[in-house]
């Protein structure tokens, strides 16, 4: 009588939402990569045209190729610092979310091992700590790192 059965449709819908979100995230990454590549290609073509017209390459200003968030024109140290900052931010957000989820679900349920979902919050908080640790590990260090960071306002 009905077009769909609730026992089949609701679980399908529950799992379809994250699948569509992940597919959209992957598609957005592909589009961002293609756009950054086209921007870099335009920058290189413009530079080649200026050199062909006889302009001294040392006098050509550096272009802002990172307009789309790409790190292709950044130095290795700046790209590493940017990656480390992203890991630290993601780690703090995941840690705070995991602790909050653990506390809320522990207060609503019981703190016993067989009751409540507070353990899921502990797992998320552990992932947040791992992200923070990885951000600290890859943070650029070495001779001149402080001086270079101070010059660039980092």
C-alpha positions as CSV (number, residue, x, y, z in Angstrom):
1,X,0.0,0.0,0.0
2,X,2.8,2.4,0.9
3,X,5.6,3.3,-1.6
4,X,8.3,2.6,1.0
5,X,8.7,0.8,4.2
6,X,9.8,2.8,7.3
7,X,12.1,0.0,8.5
8,X,14.1,0.4,5.3
9,X,13.8,4.1,4.5
10,X,14.8,5.6,7.8
11,X,18.1,3.7,8.2
12,X,18.8,4.5,4.5
13,X,18.2,8.2,5.2
14,X,20.3,8.1,8.3
15,X,23.3,6.7,6.5
16,X,22.7,8.7,3.3
17,X,23.2,12.1,5.0
18,X,26.9,11.5,6.0
19,X,27.6,9.8,2.6
20,X,26.3,12.9,0.8
21,X,28.3,15.2,3.1
22,X,31.5,13.2,2.5
23,X,30.9,13.1,-1.3
24,X,30.4,16.9,-1.2
25,X,33.6,17.4,0.8
26,X,35.6,15.3,-1.7
27,X,34.0,17.2,-4.7
28,X,34.8,20.6,-3.0
29,X,38.4,19.5,-2.6
30,X,38.7,18.5,-6.3
31,X,37.2,21.8,-7.4
32,X,39.5,23.7,-5.1
33,X,42.5,21.9,-6.5
34,X,41.5,22.5,-10.1
35,X,40.9,26.2,-9.4
36,X,44.3,26.6,-7.7
37,X,46.0,24.8,-10.6
38,X,44.3,27.1,-13.1
39,X,45.3,30.2,-11.1
40,X,49.0,29.0,-10.9
41,X,48.9,28.3,-14.7
42,X,47.7,31.8,-15.3
43,X,50.4,33.2,-13.1
44,X,53.1,31.2,-14.9
45,X,51.7,32.2,-18.4
46,X,51.7,35.9,-17.4
47,X,55.3,35.6,-16.1
48,X,56.4,33.9,-19.3
49,X,54.8,36.6,-21.4
50,X,56.6,39.4,-19.4
51,X,59.9,37.6,-19.9
52,X,59.2,37.2,-23.6
53,X,58.6,40.9,-23.9
54,X,62.1,41.5,-22.4
55,X,61.2,42.3,-18.8
56,X,64.0,41.4,-16.3
57,X,62.7,38.4,-14.3
58,X,64.2,39.9,-11.1
59,X,61.9,43.0,-11.6
60,X,58.7,41.0,-11.9
61,X,56.8,41.2,-8.6
62,X,55.8,38.0,-6.8
63,X,52.2,37.2,-7.5
64,X,49.6,36.2,-4.9
65,X,49.1,32.6,-6.0
66,X,47.7,31.7,-2.6
67,X,44.5,33.6,-3.2
68,X,42.5,30.3,-3.2
69,X,44.2,29.1,0.0
70,X,46.8,27.1,-1.9
71,X,50.2,26.8,-0.3
72,X,52.1,26.3,-3.6
73,X,53.9,29.6,-3.3
74,X,54.7,29.4,0.4
75,X,58.1,28.4,1.7
76,X,58.3,24.9,3.2
77,X,58.5,26.4,6.7
78,X,55.4,28.5,6.2
79,X,53.5,25.6,4.7
80,X,54.5,23.4,7.6
81,X,53.4,26.1,10.1
82,X,50.1,26.5,8.3
83,X,49.5,22.7,8.5
84,X,50.5,22.6,12.2
85,X,48.1,25.5,13.0
86,X,45.3,23.6,11.2
87,X,46.0,20.5,13.2
88,X,46.1,22.4,16.5
89,X,42.8,24.1,15.8
90,X,41.1,20.9,14.8
91,X,42.6,19.2,17.9
92,X,41.2,21.8,20.3
93,X,37.8,21.8,18.7
94,X,37.6,18.0,18.7
95,X,38.9,17.8,22.3
96,X,36.3,20.4,23.5
97,X,33.5,18.6,21.6
98,X,34.5,15.2,23.0
99,X,34.8,16.4,26.6
100,X,31.4,18.2,26.3
101,X,29.8,15.2,24.8
102,X,31.2,12.9,27.5
103,X,30.0,15.3,30.3
104,X,26.5,15.8,28.9
105,X,25.9,12.1,28.1
106,X,27.4,11.1,31.5
107,X,25.1,13.5,33.3
108,X,22.0,12.3,31.4
109,X,22.9,8.7,31.7
110,X,24.9,6.8,34.2
111,X,28.7,6.9,34.5
112,X,28.9,3.1,34.6
113,X,30.6,1.1,31.9
114,X,27.4,-0.5,30.6
115,X,25.3,2.6,30.6
116,X,25.4,5.9,28.8
117,X,27.4,7.1,25.8
118,X,30.1,9.0,27.6
119,X,32.7,6.6,26.3
120,X,32.2,8.0,22.8
121,X,33.1,11.5,24.1
122,X,36.3,10.1,25.6
123,X,37.2,8.6,22.1
124,X,36.6,12.0,20.5
125,X,38.6,13.8,23.2
126,X,41.5,11.3,22.6
127,X,41.4,12.0,18.9
128,X,41.6,15.7,19.7
129,X,44.6,15.1,21.9
130,X,46.3,13.2,19.1
131,X,45.7,16.1,16.7
132,X,47.1,18.6,19.2
133,X,50.2,16.3,19.7
134,X,50.7,16.0,15.9
135,X,50.5,19.7,15.5
136,X,53.1,20.3,18.2
137,X,55.4,17.7,16.7
138,X,55.4,19.1,13.2
139,X,55.6,22.8,14.3
140,X,58.7,24.3,12.5
141,X,61.8,24.5,14.8
142,X,65.5,24.9,14.3
143,X,68.0,27.6,13.9
144,X,66.5,30.9,12.8
145,X,62.9,29.7,13.2
146,X,62.1,32.4,15.8
147,X,63.7,35.1,13.8
148,X,61.9,34.1,10.6
149,X,58.5,33.8,12.5
150,X,59.1,37.3,13.9
151,X,59.8,38.8,10.5
152,X,56.6,37.3,9.0
153,X,54.5,38.2,12.0
154,X,54.1,34.6,13.2
